Amino acid sequence: MYALQVFLSWRQQRWFLWTLFVINFLGTVYGYYWYGNQMQQTDWKLLIFVPDSPTASLFFTVVIFLYLLNKKSLLLEAFAAITLFKYGIWAVVMILWGAALDSNGFISSLTWEHYMLMFSHLGMAVQALLYAPIFRFGYRQLAIVSIWTLLNDALDYGLDIHPWLTPELEVYDHLVGWFTLILSFTTIFLFSIFIEKRKANKTSNFET
């Protein structure tokens, strides 16, 4: 418990913020490189909806940079929170789901690259939860990001511009679409709880 308290105390220290900034910046660059082939085959008008994970880490990179400048953007905080958690969890589930369907067997189908991607994407979700108590966005920002997120889902699976899936998983893309939509609503609900908790704490402090 003490170790966890020490770790949480690092969240707003500049050395920790710089560390996260560098990690997320490099991850963002690699993420856009990862989506390179798919982006080349996508209509330019839809490009902004294709690279989901690197865009999420880009939002968080900017948020961290603003913190380092002693500034903040409530809307970018909301974008970072929702997209980091959603796409972090989504990618891990897709990798494990695809491995479970692979004819070579679950363990045999997982490569070092899969483990790297799972670790990095799980880290995205953890970052969203780690900074959730620090984020100060409200329902207005959450509503804007929710519209964006649900529109992204509709375009991903309505126009088939979702992140490329393994051949084994591609045949179940309709189920992937439903899972993604449920995950979006779950993520939105989760961070609405954080907003309510923050409001309750403010009320409690005021009464005290």
FENSULSUL-V908426 format. One record per backbone hydrogen bond with DSSP energy under -1.0 kcal/mol. CO is the residue of the C=O (numbers start at 1). NH is the residue of the N-H. If there is no record, write none. Layout:
co: (CO;CO)
nh: (NH;NH)
This chain:
co: (1;2;3;4;5;7;8;10;13;14;15;16;17;18;19;20;21;22;23;24;25;26;27;28;29;30;31;33;35;36;39;43;46;47;50;51;52;53;54;55;56;57;58;59;60;61;62;63;64;66;67;73;74;75;76;77;78;79;80;81;82;83;84;85;86;87;88;89;90;91;92;93;94;95;96;97;102;105;107;111;112;113;114;115;116;117;118;119;120;121;122;123;124;125;126;127;131;131;138;139;140;141;142;143;144;145;146;147;148;149;150;151;152;153;154;155;156;156;166;169;170;172;173;174;175;176;177;178;179;180;181;182;183;184;185;186;187;188;189;190;191;192;193;194;195;196;197;198;199;200;201;202;203;204)
nh: (5;6;7;8;9;10;11;13;17;18;19;20;21;22;23;24;25;26;27;28;29;30;31;32;33;34;35;36;39;40;42;46;49;50;52;55;56;57;58;59;60;61;62;63;64;65;66;67;68;71;70;77;78;79;80;81;82;83;84;85;86;87;88;89;90;91;92;93;94;95;96;97;98;99;100;101;105;109;110;115;116;117;118;119;120;121;122;123;124;125;126;127;128;129;130;131;134;135;142;143;144;145;146;147;148;149;150;151;152;153;154;155;156;157;158;159;161;162;170;172;173;176;177;178;179;180;181;182;183;184;185;186;187;188;189;190;191;192;193;194;195;196;197;198;199;200;201;202;203;204;205;206;207;208)
